Amino acid sequence: MSRKFDSTHEEIFQWWLDEAKAAGLVTVDILPLPYELTPAVKVPFQKIGVTKNTETTRELFKPWTYTPDFVFYWAPEAKGKLFVPYNERTSKDSTSALFWANQDVTGAYYSVIDVKAAINRFGRRDSDVRFPLCQKVVYQLKGVYVQKIFIYPVGKDNPDKTLIGATWVPQNYKPEMFYKRDYKRNGEVLHKMGDPKVDWPLRSVIDFAVL
């Protein structure tokens, strides 16, 4: 499926999704459609003319819509390893599955994903205010759980709560996880070319499949 991405993070997720499909963990991904959360609001308006006035309407509020970044269906084999149904997960759940999935009327499991960047220049995540509101309203009106996904950890974030920390690194992105030249500070070599930039496992989809 060819599509344009709003961020590098979305492109990385697509690479990951393509590998998940090739490995038989995901069956299909579909182009997300917008959810209409509230319709447009119009109010009566009188247009003053030279010879007569015309009664019409004027838009007071535009419709509120929300479009997720990804929608895809899981293979049954991925349950418990990559996903659990959102309504079966509890705070005491010890599963390492990253994704929380919905279930459609046929019994198939699917995820609706919003990919977020890590931290903006003000030190806040861009989604801190807007996304939780959309997430709650989509669930209330449509009964669909939208999951926020971060690609990689930043600062003290737990790698196990991010895509490439909890699962695997897409091959197209893997070169970015290693130093491309010696990293020096005050003349001292702190990291050599080829050293990993992180201290957690950089798995491939094949590595993950055999865990």
C-alpha positions in Angstrom: 0.0 0.0 0.0 1.5 3.3 -1.1 0.9 6.3 1.1 2.5 9.6 2.2 3.7 10.0 5.7 3.4 13.0 8.0 6.6 12.1 9.9 9.6 9.9 9.8 8.1 8.0 12.7 5.1 6.9 10.6 7.5 5.7 7.9 9.4 3.6 10.4 6.2 2.1 11.6 5.2 1.2 8.0 8.6 -0.5 7.6 7.9 -2.5 10.8 4.4 -3.3 9.6 5.7 -4.6 6.3 8.1 -6.9 8.1 5.3 -8.1 10.4 3.1 -9.0 7.4 6.0 -10.8 5.7 6.6 -12.8 8.9 2.9 -13.8 9.1 2.2 -11.8 12.3 -0.1 -9.3 10.6 -2.6 -10.3 7.8 -3.4 -6.9 6.2 -3.2 -3.2 6.8 -5.8 -0.9 5.4 -6.0 2.8 4.7 -7.5 4.5 7.7 -10.7 6.4 7.2 -11.7 9.5 9.3 -14.0 9.2 12.3 -16.6 12.0 12.4 -16.8 12.9 16.1 -19.1 15.9 15.8 -20.9 17.3 12.7 -20.7 20.8 11.5 -22.8 23.3 13.4 -24.7 26.0 11.3 -26.7 28.9 12.5 -29.3 31.1 10.8 -27.8 34.1 9.0 -29.5 37.0 7.2 -27.6 38.2 4.2 -28.4 41.9 3.6 -28.9 42.7 -0.1 -29.5 45.9 -2.0 -33.2 45.2 -2.7 -34.0 42.3 -0.3 -32.5 40.3 2.5 -31.8 36.5 2.1 -32.2 34.0 4.9 -29.3 31.5 4.8 -27.0 29.8 7.3 -23.4 30.3 8.4 -21.1 27.7 9.7 -20.4 28.3 13.4 -18.2 25.2 14.0 -16.5 22.9 11.5 -17.0 19.2 11.8 -14.6 17.5 14.2 -12.9 14.5 12.6 -10.1 12.3 13.6 -8.0 10.0 11.4 -5.6 7.4 12.9 -2.3 6.7 11.3 -2.6 2.9 10.9 -5.3 0.2 11.0 -4.3 -3.4 10.6 -5.4 -6.9 11.4 -3.5 -9.4 13.4 -2.8 -13.1 12.6 -4.1 -15.3 15.4 -0.5 -16.5 16.1 0.4 -13.0 17.3 -2.0 -13.0 20.2 -0.1 -12.9 23.5 3.2 -12.3 21.8 2.5 -9.0 20.1 -1.0 -8.1 21.2 -3.8 -8.7 23.7 -7.4 -7.6 23.5 -7.6 -4.2 25.3 -10.6 -5.4 27.4 -8.7 -8.4 28.6 -5.6 -6.5 29.8 -5.2 -5.6 33.5 -2.6 -3.9 35.6 -1.6 -7.3 36.9 -1.1 -8.7 33.4 2.5 -9.9 33.0 2.4 -10.2 29.3 5.1 -8.4 27.3 2.7 -7.8 24.4 3.0 -4.1 23.3 -0.3 -3.7 21.4 -3.9 -3.6 22.7 -6.3 -4.8 20.1 -9.9 -4.4 19.2 -12.1 -7.3 18.0 -14.6 -7.0 15.2 -18.0 -8.7 14.7 -16.3 -11.7 13.0 -14.0 -12.2 15.9 -10.9 -11.0 14.1 -8.4 -8.8 16.1 -7.2 -5.4 14.8 -5.3 -2.4 16.0 -5.9 1.3 15.4 -2.7 3.2 15.9 -1.6 6.8 16.3 2.2 7.1 16.0 3.6 9.9 18.0 7.0 11.7 18.0 8.9 11.6 21.3 9.3 15.1 22.7 8.8 18.6 21.1 11.1 21.6 21.6 9.2 22.6 24.7 10.0 19.3 26.4 6.4 18.0 26.1 5.0 15.2 24.0 2.9 16.7 21.2 0.0 14.4 22.0 -0.2 15.3 25.7 -3.4 17.4 25.2 -5.0 16.6 21.9 -4.7 12.9 21.5 -6.2 11.8 24.8 -9.3 13.8 24.0 -9.7 12.2 20.5 -8.9 8.8 22.0 -11.7 9.1 24.6 -14.3 10.4 22.1 -13.6 7.8 19.5 -14.0 5.1 22.1 -17.2 6.6 23.5 -18.9 7.1 20.1 -17.4 4.3 18.0 -16.4 1.7 20.6 -12.9 1.6 19.1 -9.7 1.8 21.2 -7.0 3.9 19.5 -3.5 3.1 20.8 -0.7 5.7 20.9 2.7 4.2 19.9 6.1 5.7 20.3 8.8 4.3 18.0 11.8 4.5 20.3 12.5 5.6 23.9 13.8 9.1 24.8 15.7 9.9 28.0 14.4 7.7 30.8 11.6 6.1 28.8 11.2 2.4 29.2 12.3 0.7 26.0 9.8 -2.1 26.6 7.0 0.5 26.1 8.2 1.5 22.6 7.9 -0.2 19.2 11.6 -1.1 18.5 12.4 -1.6 22.2 9.6 -4.1 22.8 9.7 -5.9 19.4 12.3 -5.4 16.7 14.1 -2.8 14.6 13.0 -2.7 10.9 15.9 -3.4 8.6 15.5 -0.1 6.8 16.0 1.8 10.1 18.7 -0.4 11.7 21.7 1.6 10.3 20.4 4.5 12.3 20.9 2.6 15.5 24.7 2.4 15.1 27.4 5.1 15.1 28.5 5.9 11.6 31.8 7.4 12.8 33.8 7.6 16.0 32.0 9.7 18.6 34.4 12.0 20.4 34.1 14.4 23.3 37.0 16.6 24.3 39.2 14.5 22.1 38.3 11.3 23.8 36.6 8.5 21.8 33.5 7.6 23.7 32.0 5.3 21.0 33.6 3.7 18.0 32.1 3.5 14.5 29.7 0.6 14.5 28.9 0.7 18.2 25.2 0.5 19.0 23.7 3.8 20.2 21.5 2.0 22.8 22.1 -0.5 25.6 19.0 -2.7 24.9 18.8 -5.5 22.4 18.5 -4.6 18.7 16.4 -7.5 17.5 15.3 -8.4 14.0 11.9 -9.8 13.2 13.5 -13.2 12.9 15.0 -12.8 16.4 11.7 -11.8 17.8 9.8 -14.7 16.2 11.9 -17.2 18.1 11.7 -15.6 21.5 
